[in-house]
Amino acid sequence: MKIFHVSAECYPAAKVGGLADVVGSLPKYLNRLGHHTAVVLPHYAMPFFEENTFEKTYEGILQLGGFEFSFEVLKEQTNQLGFELYTIAITELFDRPKIYAYEDDTERFLSFQIAFLNWIAATKQKPDIIHCHDHHTALIPFMAQNCLAYNSLKNTPTILTIHSAQYQGAFGAEKITYLPEFDETKSGLLEWNGMINPLASAVKCAWKITTVSPSYLDEIIGYASGLENLLRFEREKSVGILNGIDTEVWNPTSDPMIHYNYNTSSFELGKNKNKEFLCEQFNLNSEKPLFVFIGRFVPEKGADLLTEACSTALNQNAGEINILIIGSGNPEIERSLQGLKNFYFGNYNYYIGYDEKLSHLAYAAADFLIMPSRVEPCGLNQMYALRYGTIPIVRRVGGLKDTVLDMGDGGFGICHDQTSIYDINHSIKRAIELFHNPKKMNSLIKVGMGIDHSWHSVAEKYTTLYKTLIQ
């Protein structure tokens, strides 16, 4: 099968969150099953795009209402990612150092989608599947079916994967003129609650909808920022497929980003050496249990509770623990977490921003990973943690519910039911108790490290799904 994955992110080219990890992995494993898979994303002014060689394969013009933009389709020359990578360069819109957070994001990503469809229609390509990821590419199913210029793609199956239903890309109805010409009687397929809503449109128009975990599919029917009724109505064409992780990139046996490599037989020595190395950098005591949070500072991740939760845990446990926070996001949360360093020197530290190498090292060094998420469509961090012998402390929600079983129920993690200060700290107390029972803790670590969360089985599930659409 010839499959195009269209996305705003793809690791290692352009990453903000888990979307990039999925799009950077699934196509590689689909190729290994014998498919011809390519990824298409915008050409940003970011290091990957400047450091690698791209060849122009197509150039064209796109209309965005009354605006006209020239664009180029570029192909990465080495196939170093394990799949073909195409980027669409629109200088006025994407020659910028960030992926999101610009006032004209609506125009940017709509132009990207139009350029993609212009390219494959003009070059008479016949993909078997167009796989769209999140709202940034979610108008493709509507345009492929209804815009006159793309009549040749009308019968091409489209899939939407919802990585987060909270972000929908809605914009004012007056911008409907941005779209290429289409039958105006179909405009209802674009609208939701008086707005043009790309995510809602794709839920209506895509041939199949997937979410990144089975539990998240169940949850968004009850909570999806206004799309609940629509998702209930389209439930029959929806399926939850749990994400995997790239076990070649995330492998403590060979990972070049960690201080000391180890496996299921040598994890005690390996984790201790990594912990000593990390704690030395952050002025922490490596003999104490190390709790780590890695992620974005947004309410969905429970990050608004981190400052109070950390302060409570450090006060209640009187210097018995270490906490390291790695992340960025809401400036107020950043400031409050930064301020804790003044009160808990030697037991607490904080790194502002995201650093891939530091994240790998933190998974290898930490004893426990804290994930008190309110919303977690899949979550990859808990899978990375298990792979590296770090016990996840999670709230039972979304993909966390699907991947972490509490040690009290015969599992290998620590789970709680609410995103609250009490629940987080009760779980931390359980973790401290576990830390002082090394025989039991090592047993749980060994189980966690042995769980297969690789992309291979996930790619097989997507292959089965693709075949049902083609047939």
N, C-alpha and C positions, 0 to 999 in steps of 0.2 A: 504493500500500500504506500501511496505517496501522501504524506501528512505534513501540513504546515501548522506549527504552533506560533500564534501571534500574541505578543506580550509586551508590556512596558518594562519588564525586568528579566534578566537572565544572568545567573552567576556563571563565570566571574566577571562578565562584562559590565553589568549594571545591577547593583543590589541595594535594596532598602530593607527587605524582609524575606519571609519564607517563600513568597511568590518566586523570587529569583532562584532559590534553591531547587524548587520543583521544575521550573522551566529549563534549568541548567542540567537536570538529571534525567527526567522522564524520556526526552527525545533520544538520549544516548542509549538507553536500555531498549527502547523501541527499535533502534537501528540494529542492535545485537540480535533481535528476534527476526531480522531480515527485512524490515521496512525501510523506506526511504523517507527520513524525517528531517525537516529543516525548521529552524527558529527564525522568526522575523521580529526585529525590535527597532526602535528609533536609534539613530546615530547621534549619541550625546557627545559633548565635549568633556570626556572623562578619560582617565589614564589608559584604560584598555584599548580604546578606540585610537588613541594617539600612538600607542606603543606597538600596535599590530598592523599587518599589511592587509589592505582591502583593495579589491578590484571592482571598478564600475561595470555593472552588467546591464543597466538600463537607466535611461533618463526620461523624464516626462514632465507634464504640467498638470496641476490639479486646480480645480475651482472650489473655493470655499465661499459660497454665496457670491458677493461682489469682489472677493479677493482672489488673486491668482498667485500660485507659488510654483516654482520649479523644484523638482526633487530628483534625487539619484538613488538607485538601488545598488548597494555595495555588498560584495561577498568576501568574507574573511578567507584568506588564502591557504591556511595550513590545516583546517579542520581539526584544530587542536582540542576542541571541546567534545569531539566524538560525534558531531553532527554538523551539517551545513548551517552556517550562521549568516543570515542576510540582515543588513541594516538599511534603514531608509533615512537619508540625509535631507532635511529641509532646513537650510541654513538659518533662515529667519526665526525658526521656531524651536529647533533642538540644539543649536550650537551654544549650549549653556552647561554649566557645571553640575546642575542638579537634575534629578529625574522628575520631581514633582514640586508643588508649592509655588507655582507661578500663576499670576492672575489670568493668563490666557491658556490655562491647561485644557479647557474645553476645546479651544481652537487647535491647540497642539495635537491632542490625541485624535480628534476627529480628522484632521489633515493626514495624520499617520495612517488611519484606517482607509481613507479614500485613496491615498497613494498606493497602499498595498493592493487594493482591489483593482485600481487602474493598471498596475503592473501585471498581475496575473491574467487579467482579462485581455490586455493588449498583446501579451506574449502567448496567448492561447494555451496557457497551462491548465491542466485538468487534474487538480488534486483530488484524491479520494476523500480526504477529510480536511476541513479547516477547524482547528481547535483554538478557541478564543479563551483568554484568561482575564477574568475580572472586568470591571466596567470600562477600562481604558480601550478595550477592543470589542466591546459588547454591541456596538452598532453594526458590526460586520454581518451577522446573521440577517438582520433586516435589509441592509443594502444589497447583499448578495441575492436575496429573493425578490426584491421589489424595485430596485433602481434599474432604469432602462439600459444604462450603460453596461450593466453586469449580467445581462440576460443569459450569457453563456455559463454563468455560475449558479443559475437558479436552482438546479437540481443537485448541487454539491452539498453533501451533509455538513452541517455545522454543529459544533459542540461548545457549550459554555461551561467552564469550570469556575465555580464561585469559591474564591479563596477567603473572601470576607463580604458578607451581605450588608455590612454597615456602611460601606463606601459604594455609592451608586452612580456618581458622576452626573447627577441631574442638573439641567440648565433650562433657561427660559424658553418658552414656546416660540418666541420671536426668532430664535436661531434655527428654526426648522428649515429656513432657506439655505443654510449651510450645506444641506445634503444634496447630492446629485438628484436629478429629476426622477420622480416616482409618482405612482398613481395616488392622488391625494385621498382617495377613499380608504387607503391603508394607513393613514396618519395615526389612527387609534392604536396601532401596534407600537408606536413610539412613546405614547403619553401615559403618564401615571400621576394622579393627583395634580393635574394642571401643569405639569412640567414634562419636558422631554427627559425621560429617564432611561439611559443606556442599559443599565442592569435589568430593569423591568422589561425592556424591549427584547433583550436576548432571552429572558425567561419565556417570553411569548413565542419568539421566532426560532430559536435554536432547536435542532432536531432532538438533542439530548442535553440534559443538565446534569452536571456532576458537582458534588461537594467533596471536600478533601478529607472527610471522615463520615462514617455512617451516623454517629451521634449528632454531628453538626447538622446533617440533613433533617433529623427529627427536631432539632432545636429551632432552626430558622422558620419552621412552620408556625412557631409560637412567638418568635421574636426576630424580626428582620427589618427594623426601621421602616415599617409601613408596607412591606411587600408580603406580609404573612398570608393574606387571602389569595394573592396571585400564586404564591409558591404551593399553597394547599391545592389550588385548582390544577396546577401543572405537576402534581406529585407523581403521576403515573409515568412521566417521562424523565424522572429524576432518579439518580442513584448515588449513594455515598461510597467513595473508594478511598480508603486510607492512604495518605501519602507514604512514600518510603524515604530513605536517606541514601546518599551515595556512599556506600561502604568502602569505596576506594579512596575518596577524599577524607572520610571520617573513619580512620582506622588507626587505633593507638599502636599497633604493631609497626607501622611504617610512616606515620604522620611526621613530616619534616618540621611542622610548626610547634611541636612540643619538645620539652627539654630532654625527656628520656622515654624511649619506646618500651612497650610492655604488651603482654597478652594475658589470656585467662589464667595462665600458670604463674606469671610473674607480676601480677597487678599490685600486690602489696608493696614490693620494692619500687615498682615503676611509679605508682601514685605518690608514694612518699617522697621520691626524688623530685617529681614535678611540683609537689606541694611545697617542699622546702625552697625550690627555685622561685615560685610565685610569691610565697610569703616574704621572702627576702626583698623582693621588689616593692612590696606594698607594706612593709614594716609590720607584719603580722607574725604570730607565734605558730609555727607549723605543727606543734604538738596538740593544739586544740582543734576541735571540729571546725571545719571551714564551710560556711554556707555562702553560696553565690547566687546572685540574680543577674541574668544576661538578657537584655531586651530593650524595647522602646518604652519610654515613660508616657504611657497613655492609660486612661481608665480601663480600657479593655483588658490590659495586662495586670490590673490591680495595682499599678505603680503609684497611684495616689495614696495608697495605704503604706507604702514601703517605709517612709520616714518614721511614722509612729510604730509600725511593726518592728522595725530594727531597734528603735530606742527601747521599746518594751522588752524585747528579747535580751538586749544587752544589759538592761537594768535588772531583770529578773534572774539572769544567770551569772551575774557578778563576775565578769571577766573570764567565764569558762569557755566562751565561743569566739569565733572570728566571723565577720561578715564582710564580703566584698561585693560591691554593686558595680556593674558594667553596663553602661547604656547612655541614652540621651533622649530628649523629647521635650516635654512641657518644661519651659524655663523655671517655673515656680517649683516644680518637683525637683529639678536639677539643683536649685539653690538650697532647698531644705535638706536634700541628701548630702550636699557638699558641706553644709553647716554641721552635720553630725560628727565630722572629723575632729572638730574642736572639743568635743565632749568624750569621745571614745577612742582616743589615740592609742594605737597598739592592738585594738580589737576590731577596728572598723576602718575601711577605706573605700574609695570611690574612684572610678575611671570614667571621665566624661567622653562620650563618643562610642563609635564601634570600631574595633580593630580585630580583623579576622584571626591573626596569629594569636593575639591575647585570648580570644574566645576559645580557640582550640586548647591552649594551655590551661585555661580555667576549667574546662571540662575534665582535663586529665588530672588536675590538681585537687579539685574540690571534693569534699565528702558528700555534700548535699546541694542540690539545685532547687531553688525556690521558684515556683510558678503558680501564684495565687490568682490566675486569670478569671475575669468575669466572662469573657468570650474567648474561645480558643478553637477556631475552625478545625485545625488539625494539631498544630504544634509540632515542631521538629526538635526543639531544644531538649525535650524529655527523651527523645530517641538518641540524640547525640550523647546525652548524659549516661544513659544505660550502656551505650556502646563503649564509653570510656570508664565505666565502673563507678559512676557517680549516682547516688540514689536520689531520684526525683521526689520532691515534695509538691504535690499538685492538688488543685481543686478538681473535683469530679465534674468536668464540663467538656463538651465537644470531643476532640481527638485525645485529650488527656484521659477522659473516661475510657476511651477505646484502647489505650496503650499502657496504662499504669494500673496495676492491681495492688491494693493495700496489703502490707505484710501481715496484718491481722486476719486477712481473708486467704492466707496462703500465697500471697503475692510477693512483690519485690520492691515496692515503693511505699510512700506514705501519702495518704489521701485525706482530704477533708471536703466538706460539703458546701461551705460558704466562703465568699471572699470577705473576710472580716479579720480584725486584729486578733480576736479570741482564737479563731480557727487556725490562723497562721502560727500563732505562738504555741498553741496546743501541739501542733505538728512539729514545731521546732523542739519542744520538750521531749516528744517521742523520739526524735532524731538523736538528741543528746544521749538519751538512755540507750539507744541502739549503738551509738558510737562507743560506748563503754562496755559493749558486749561484742568484741571483735570477731569472735567465732561466728555469731549469727550474722553480723554485718558482712563479713567476707562471703558467707554462703549466699546472701542476697545479691551481692555484687556479681558473683560468678553466674548466677541465674540471669541477671540483667544483661551481662555482656554476651551471653549465649543466644539471646533472642534475635531472630532474623527479621530486621526491618528494611531489608534491601529493596531496591527498585525493581529487581527482576520479576518478582511475583506480581507487583503492581502493574508493570508494563504488560504482563500477560492478561490482566483483567481489562486494561484499556484496549488491548488488541481484540478481545472478545466483544467488547462494546462497539468498537469501530466496525467489525464485521457484520454485526446485526444491522447497522445503518446502511452499509453498502448492499447487503442482500435485500 
